[in-house]
Amino acid sequence: MRKRIISAVLALTLAGLLLCSCQRVDATAVPTDEGITLKVFSNLPDRKNGEGLAEQMVIDDYEKENPGVHIQVEALEEEAYKIKFRAYVMNGMPDIVSIWGQPGFLNEVLDAGILSPLNSADYEDYGFIDGSLDGFKKEGVLYGLPRSTDVAVFYYNKKMFEENGWRVPDTYEDLLALAGTIRAAGKVPVAMDGGDGWPLAIYMTDLINKINGECQNLFSEAVSDGDFTAEPFTQAAELMRKSAQAGLFQEGYDVQDYAAAMNLFTSGQAAMFYMGSWEAPMSLDTEIPEEIRSNIRAFSMPVVGGGKGSSTNIAAWNGGGYAVSYDSAVREEAIRFLNFMFRPDELSKYSWENGVGMSAQDQSAYMDADETPLQRQFVTLLQTSTGLSGTPLNDCGPSALKTLMESEIQAMTNGTKSTEEFFRIIGGVCE
């Protein structure tokens, strides 16, 4: 059963990726001969900022409170992480692993039987947001805990907007018109990580949410039937192609990666950056020039003319989280650590204090005058929302749907592949 998870392509790619200069983080403490060693496999290699820092602070706290426990951390960037995760499925998992509560990732992992069930009753007083645990369950059994509530937004440079007299767009047509104005001023309108594919898939989900006013039923029916011919899919795809042709994104967006796109924005070359709330720590990152980081703000996808979704229908979902390996030799201790991590005064608190996006737990107890304007904007977006998109389209079906969609969506948006062919290809793997 486990071998079904690893495709030939991933197996061939693994060797090369593991030899690349992906960042690996190892704890520096030395375990005692009689102590317990927990191995944590994380997709957060930056241990000095954002979610990686919050995760490391929890680990440090646990080791201080439990001197007989040593925690070893291996951390890779997300794409390399997912590939090595599949290798661990074959060869034995670390004790605690990062996971995603989305069908495209979790269903096959649960079919392989590699995650330990958790006791839902243990978390009744942990302040989890209603519905946030649902994506981590199968047949009513809980297998993981969500770290965050992810929200897709356009980050923008408030100072740049004000100095040029640019307004945050209310409609998608306003956004495209603004893009032309920004380009005329010598700036990139929106920095887009198109090379990885998944940000474009989230962008499509965001548009469909504005067009249809709802996503999950539409996605479920399309995946079940392998049929993506419904009008909201076609309209969103055509809008994406129109956006690329209008110069909304940078030249070469379809091959440039995450770091390149972010650098365009944080260096002041781009006025906006489309990404998730997990990048809210940009406003506290001292490696970003102060005049830029202090002026980072965010707005959600503008409404689409004729669409059913209002300005308060936003693209948001509960994505990344953690689970415990079923075969862990120290499973009891691993679950104990996981429960410690999600105590309201640990990961959720540290995430808020370090400017990370939104937790999957209630953080209202930590709100004070010290939070950044960007944090307050995300709180407002969620508190005033009237509808959430739920899981992005690329993660709503089998892993083959995710793989193909993320590798084909660039060709669809840049015009080298028709929208009909694109949807036929991804529909074919759902049948």
MARGUKE-376139 format. One record per residue (C-alpha): residue in three letters; y, x, z. Coordinates in steps of 0.02 Angstrom, whole numbers, padded with zeros to 5 digits, always signed. Layout:
// residues N
ALAYXZ;...
//
This chain:
// residues 431
MET+00000+00000+00000;ARG+00120+00139+00045;LYS+00100+00226-00122;ARG+00170+00073-00212;ILE+00341+00111-00143;ILE+00364+00276-00230;SER+00393+00270-00416;ALA+00349+00414-00529;VAL+00533+00444-00564;LEU+00576+00462-00381;ALA+00429+00575-00350;LEU+00482+00691-00491;THR+00663+00689-00432;LEU+00622+00726-00251;ALA+00585+00911-00269;GLY+00749+00946-00356;LEU+00855+00846-00237;LEU+00781+00924-00082;LEU+00825+01096-00150;CYS+01006+01047-00177;SER+01144+01084-00053;CYS+01132+00916+00035;GLN+01199+00933+00210;ARG+01069+00938+00348;VAL+01114+00923+00532;ASP+01003+00985+00671;ALA+01036+00964+00856;THR+01072+01128+00941;ALA+00992+01093+01110;VAL+00823+01174+01143;PRO+00685+01054+01201;THR+00590+01096+01360;ASP+00403+01122+01353;GLU+00372+00963+01454;GLY+00508+00856+01378;ILE+00508+00724+01242;THR+00577+00760+01070;LEU+00643+00614+00967;LYS+00671+00640+00782;VAL+00814+00542+00704;PHE+00831+00529+00515;SER+01007+00474+00472;ASN+01111+00440+00317;LEU+01269+00499+00406;PRO+01289+00687+00375;ASP+01472+00697+00430;ARG+01456+00717+00618;LYS+01642+00746+00646;ASN+01713+00585+00577;GLY+01677+00399+00564;GLU+01504+00326+00586;GLY+01421+00497+00596;LEU+01532+00547+00741;ALA+01498+00383+00832;GLU+01311+00406+00805;GLN+01317+00583+00872;MET+01417+00529+01026;VAL+01279+00405+01069;ILE+01148+00540+01049;ASP+01246+00657+01163;ASP+01262+00520+01294;TYR+01076+00484+01290;GLU+01029+00666+01311;LYS+01148+00681+01459;GLU+01074+00528+01544;ASN+00896+00581+01501;PRO+00885+00770+01525;GLY+00700+00770+01481;VAL+00735+00702+01306;HIS+00790+00808+01159;ILE+00849+00724+00999;GLN+00834+00814+00832;VAL+00942+00746+00691;GLU+00912+00764+00506;ALA+01055+00688+00405;LEU+01072+00674+00216;GLU+01194+00590+00099;GLU+01137+00414+00055;GLU+01054+00439-00113;ALA+00960+00595-00058;TYR+00918+00504+00104;LYS+00834+00360+00014;ILE+00729+00477-00092;LYS+00669+00579+00055;PHE+00638+00418+00152;ARG+00509+00373+00021;ALA+00428+00542+00044;TYR+00419+00512+00231;VAL+00333+00345+00196;MET+00191+00447+00121;ASN+00186+00587+00248;GLY+00239+00509+00413;MET+00408+00442+00471;PRO+00527+00517+00598;ASP+00542+00416+00758;ILE+00708+00328+00721;VAL+00770+00300+00544;SER+00919+00225+00455;ILE+00876+00069+00357;TRP+00962-00069+00259;GLY+00935-00253+00301;GLN+00927-00304+00118;PRO+00777-00364+00016;GLY+00793-00226-00113;PHE+00759-00097+00022;LEU+00678-00181+00170;ASN+00545-00295+00093;GLU+00438-00154+00023;VAL+00462-00051+00180;LEU+00397-00194+00286;ASP+00253-00222+00166;ALA+00204-00042+00197;GLY+00194-00076+00383;ILE+00294+00076+00435;LEU+00421-00005+00553;SER+00389-00059+00731;PRO+00427-00240+00779;LEU+00563-00262+00910;ASN+00582-00391+01047;SER+00725-00506+00995;ALA+00749-00563+01175;ASP+00804-00387+01222;TYR+00964-00410+01122;GLU+01022-00583+01176;ASP+01165-00509+01277;TYR+01213-00372+01154;GLY+01349-00473+01068;PHE+01276-00473+00893;ILE+01376-00580+00772;ASP+01289-00741+00721;GLY+01172-00710+00575;SER+01189-00521+00580;LEU+01007-00495+00630;ASP+00936-00609+00495;GLY+00922-00475+00361;PHE+00818-00367+00478;LYS+00685-00500+00508;LYS+00528-00551+00416;GLU+00437-00711+00460;GLY+00541-00722+00617;VAL+00498-00546+00679;LEU+00639-00422+00708;TYR+00615-00246+00638;GLY+00786-00167+00648;LEU+00963-00181+00714;PRO+01121-00186+00606;ARG+01254-00054+00634;SER+01396-00134+00539;THR+01475-00280+00453;ASP+01524-00211+00283;VAL+01675-00280+00191;ALA+01721-00231+00012;VAL+01908-00204-00016;PHE+02039-00119-00121;TYR+02116+00017-00014;TYR+02295+00050-00067;ASN+02437+00170-00029;LYS+02569+00061+00056;LYS+02707+00190+00038;MET+02672+00215-00147;PHE+02676+00027-00173;GLU+02840+00007-00080;GLU+02927+00153-00165;ASN+02882+00084-00336;GLY+02912-00099-00297;TRP+02729-00145-00328;ARG+02659-00302-00245;VAL+02483-00331-00183;PRO+02410-00444-00319;ASP+02369-00625-00281;THR+02264-00655-00437;TYR+02149-00549-00543;GLU+02269-00564-00689;ASP+02404-00496-00574;LEU+02289-00349-00536;LEU+02265-00308-00719;ALA+02452-00322-00752;LEU+02486-00208-00603;ALA+02362-00082-00674;GLY+02467-00064-00831;THR+02624-00035-00728;ILE+02538+00095-00621;ARG+02470+00187-00772;ALA+02644+00190-00847;ALA+02702+00277-00687;GLY+02573+00414-00713;LYS+02449+00360-00580;VAL+02271+00298-00584;PRO+02269+00113-00537;VAL+02098+00103-00451;ALA+01984+00250-00410;MET+01806+00192-00442;ASP+01641+00276-00402;GLY+01553+00214-00558;GLY+01431+00358-00572;ASP+01324+00296-00428;GLY+01311+00119-00495;TRP+01305+00026-00330;PRO+01495+00014-00308;LEU+01504-00071-00478;ALA+01365-00190-00423;ILE+01465-00232-00267;TYR+01619-00258-00376;MET+01520-00380-00482;THR+01461-00471-00325;ASP+01642-00481-00267;LEU+01696-00558-00431;ILE+01551-00682-00433;ASN+01598-00734-00257;LYS+01775-00773-00317;ILE+01712-00861-00473;ASN+01572-00964-00395;GLY+01631-00979-00215;GLU+01454-00937-00159;CYS+01329-00801-00201;GLN+01163-00806-00110;ASN+01091-00967-00182;LEU+01146-00913-00356;PHE+01069-00740-00333;SER+00908-00808-00258;GLU+00879-00926-00405;ALA+00918-00791-00534;VAL+00801-00664-00453;SER+00664-00793-00432;ASP+00673-00846-00615;GLY+00724-00680-00691;ASP+00866-00776-00772;PHE+01045-00712-00759;THR+01120-00821-00894;ALA+01220-00932-00775;GLU+01406-00933-00816;PRO+01465-00842-00657;PHE+01362-00688-00705;THR+01428-00684-00882;GLN+01608-00714-00828;ALA+01602-00576-00697;ALA+01526-00454-00821;GLU+01658-00492-00952;LEU+01797-00470-00823;MET+01726-00300-00776;ARG+01722-00246-00957;LYS+01899-00312-00983;SER+01955-00216-00829;ALA+01882-00052-00891;GLN+01960-00077-01063;ALA+02128-00115-00982;GLY+02124+00051-00890;LEU+02102-00020-00715;PHE+01988+00126-00671;GLN+02010+00312-00701;GLU+01952+00399-00859;GLY+01769+00444-00838;TYR+01743+00320-00695;ASP+01569+00284-00762;VAL+01507+00460-00727;GLN+01615+00513-00580;ASP+01540+00506-00406;TYR+01595+00450-00234;ALA+01683+00610-00186;ALA+01780+00620-00348;ALA+01841+00441-00334;MET+01891+00460-00152;ASN+01983+00622-00189;LEU+02088+00535-00321;PHE+02149+00413-00189;THR+02167+00529-00039;SER+02261+00658-00143;GLY+02386+00528-00202;GLN+02330+00528-00384;ALA+02268+00348-00373;ALA+02360+00199-00301;MET+02201+00108-00250;PHE+02018+00142-00210;TYR+01881+00010-00216;MET+01757+00038-00076;GLY+01688-00034+00086;SER+01753-00046+00263;TRP+01647+00104+00313;GLU+01788+00211+00242;ALA+01916+00143+00366;PRO+01910+00311+00458;MET+02016+00381+00315;SER+02167+00323+00415;LEU+02119+00444+00555;ASP+02052+00590+00452;THR+02167+00739+00482;GLU+02103+00823+00324;ILE+02196+00689+00225;PRO+02384+00718+00214;GLU+02474+00620+00350;GLU+02590+00529+00231;ILE+02437+00460+00142;ARG+02320+00423+00286;SER+02455+00334+00388;ASN+02493+00222+00239;ILE+02317+00167+00194;ARG+02301-00021+00193;ALA+02176-00142+00116;PHE+02165-00309+00026;SER+02017-00411-00033;MET+01973-00456-00212;PRO+02112-00566-00286;VAL+02067-00743-00338;VAL+02002-00770-00515;GLY+02089-00902-00619;GLY+01984-01060-00625;GLY+01864-00991-00495;LYS+01796-01089-00347;GLY+01821-00949-00223;SER+01982-00942-00123;SER+02074-00791-00057;THR+01973-00806+00104;ASN+01804-00795+00015;ILE+01767-00611+00040;ALA+01628-00490-00004;ALA+01547-00450+00163;TRP+01371-00422+00227;ASN+01271-00338+00364;GLY+01200-00183+00285;GLY+01152-00021+00368;GLY+01058-00009+00531;TYR+00915+00074+00624;ALA+00730+00050+00653;VAL+00586+00133+00745;SER+00433+00204+00658;TYR+00274+00107+00693;ASP+00172+00267+00699;SER+00291+00361+00812;ALA+00197+00460+00945;VAL+00341+00423+01064;ARG+00375+00244+01007;GLU+00415+00177+01181;GLU+00548+00310+01206;ALA+00615+00282+01029;ILE+00638+00095+01064;ARG+00720+00139+01229;PHE+00843+00251+01136;LEU+00876+00115+01006;ASN+00914-00010+01144;PHE+01031+00116+01225;MET+01119+00146+01059;PHE+01159-00038+01039;ARG+01222-00068+01215;PRO+01396-00142+01187;ASP+01476+00008+01272;GLU+01394+00136+01158;LEU+01387+00134+00966;SER+01498-00020+00943;LYS+01630+00046+01064;TYR+01631+00221+00990;SER+01642+00150+00815;TRP+01796+00051+00859;GLU+01879+00196+00949;ASN+01851+00311+00800;GLY+01921+00191+00671;VAL+01755+00149+00589;GLY+01746-00019+00496;MET+01677-00173+00580;SER+01525-00171+00694;ALA+01390-00304+00686;GLN+01430-00334+00870;ASP+01580-00415+00952;GLN+01712-00279+00976;SER+01852-00387+01045;ALA+01838-00307+01217;TYR+01896-00141+01143;MET+02047-00205+01048;ASP+02212-00139+01113;ALA+02375-00071+01046;ASP+02294+00091+00990;GLU+02194+00026+00842;THR+02258+00070+00670;PRO+02343-00058+00557;LEU+02192-00038+00442;GLN+02073-00090+00582;ARG+02179-00242+00619;GLN+02175-00290+00435;PHE+01986-00289+00434;VAL+01981-00395+00591;THR+02098-00520+00510;LEU+01996-00524+00349;LEU+01840-00572+00446;GLN+01923-00689+00569;THR+02009-00788+00431;SER+01865-00787+00307;THR+01797-00953+00247;GLY+01648-00882+00156;LEU+01552-00718+00145;SER+01461-00657-00009;GLY+01310-00593+00086;THR+01196-00458+00015;PRO+01261-00380-00147;LEU+01168-00428-00306;ASN+01085-00258-00331;ASP+01000-00273-00161;CYS+00940-00453-00180;GLY+00777-00423-00270;PRO+00638-00296-00295;SER+00679-00111-00293;ALA+00661-00107-00483;LEU+00809-00227-00497;LYS+00915-00110-00391;THR+00864+00044-00490;LEU+00894-00033-00660;MET+01054-00123-00616;GLU+01132+00035-00544;SER+01081+00139-00695;GLU+01130+00012-00829;ILE+01290-00065-00761;GLN+01398+00081-00821;ALA+01345+00051-01001;MET+01385-00133-00984;THR+01559-00105-00912;ASN+01607+00032-01035;GLY+01552-00073-01183;THR+01407+00031-01247;LYS+01284-00106-01198;SER+01310-00293-01217;THR+01317-00407-01066;GLU+01171-00505-01139;GLU+01062-00349-01150;PHE+01113-00294-00975;PHE+01061-00459-00896;ARG+00902-00466-01001;ILE+00851-00294-00937;ILE+00879-00332-00753;GLY+00803-00504-00771;GLY+00647-00430-00846;VAL+00601-00337-00686;CYS+00618-00495-00580;GLU+00491-00601-00674;
//
